[in-house]
Amino acid sequence: MKSFHEGQLVTVVGEGNELEGIVVHTAGLVKVEIAVPDAERGPVFRSVHPKRLRQREVRGEHDEALRRLIRRGRASSRGGGPVGSGRSGHSHATGHRTTGK
């Protein structure tokens, strides 16, 4: 069984076409999250089974765009957004509920 690590260059095989990608996260034995180019939407994240991945050594034409997507995705998941937490419209905790005295 092959193991994949973050940042590794891979090729997704199957369904008649091959896509170049970069491993973002290995979620377990049956799921690897990768960044791949999409003709319609640009670079995107996809989850695939490790059996569909092959290691590649040569850099591809989309690798720089995929690395930018990975950096953006990590920055937003680490709280790179606006200050505060929770959903809009819920800016403070609820007050004490009285018993109706």
GIGI-V778803 format. One record per residue. N is the residue number from 0. OMEGA is omega as a letter, one per 20 degrees, with the letter a starting at -180 (999 if undefined). NEAR is the number of other C-alpha atoms within 10 Angstrom. Layout:
BEGIN
n=N omega=OMEGA near=NEAR
n=N omega=OMEGA near=NEAR
END
This chain:
BEGIN
n=0 omega=r near=6
n=1 omega=r near=9
n=2 omega=a near=9
n=3 omega=r near=19
n=4 omega=a near=12
n=5 omega=r near=13
n=6 omega=a near=15
n=7 omega=r near=15
n=8 omega=a near=23
n=9 omega=r near=23
n=10 omega=r near=19
n=11 omega=a near=21
n=12 omega=r near=14
n=13 omega=r near=11
n=14 omega=r near=7
n=15 omega=r near=5
n=16 omega=r near=7
n=17 omega=r near=12
n=18 omega=r near=15
n=19 omega=a near=23
n=20 omega=r near=31
n=21 omega=r near=26
n=22 omega=r near=25
n=23 omega=a near=25
n=24 omega=r near=17
n=25 omega=a near=18
n=26 omega=a near=10
n=27 omega=a near=11
n=28 omega=a near=12
n=29 omega=a near=11
n=30 omega=r near=15
n=31 omega=r near=23
n=32 omega=a near=20
n=33 omega=r near=27
n=34 omega=a near=26
n=35 omega=r near=25
n=36 omega=r near=20
n=37 omega=a near=11
n=38 omega=a near=7
n=39 omega=a near=6
n=40 omega=a near=7
n=41 omega=a near=12
n=42 omega=a near=20
n=43 omega=r near=15
n=44 omega=r near=19
n=45 omega=r near=15
n=46 omega=a near=16
n=47 omega=r near=15
n=48 omega=a near=13
n=49 omega=r near=19
n=50 omega=r near=14
n=51 omega=a near=14
n=52 omega=r near=23
n=53 omega=r near=15
n=54 omega=r near=15
n=55 omega=a near=14
n=56 omega=a near=9
n=57 omega=r near=8
n=58 omega=a near=12
n=59 omega=a near=11
n=60 omega=a near=10
n=61 omega=a near=16
n=62 omega=a near=18
n=63 omega=r near=11
n=64 omega=r near=16
n=65 omega=r near=24
n=66 omega=r near=19
n=67 omega=r near=12
n=68 omega=a near=18
n=69 omega=r near=20
n=70 omega=r near=12
n=71 omega=a near=12
n=72 omega=r near=14
n=73 omega=a near=13
n=74 omega=a near=12
n=75 omega=r near=11
n=76 omega=r near=9
n=77 omega=r near=8
n=78 omega=r near=11
n=79 omega=a near=11
n=80 omega=a near=10
n=81 omega=r near=7
n=82 omega=a near=6
n=83 omega=r near=9
n=84 omega=r near=10
n=85 omega=a near=8
n=86 omega=r near=7
n=87 omega=r near=7
n=88 omega=r near=6
n=89 omega=a near=9
n=90 omega=r near=10
n=91 omega=a near=7
n=92 omega=r near=6
n=93 omega=r near=7
n=94 omega=r near=6
n=95 omega=r near=6
n=96 omega=a near=6
n=97 omega=a near=6
n=98 omega=r near=5
n=99 omega=a near=4
n=100 omega=999 near=3
END
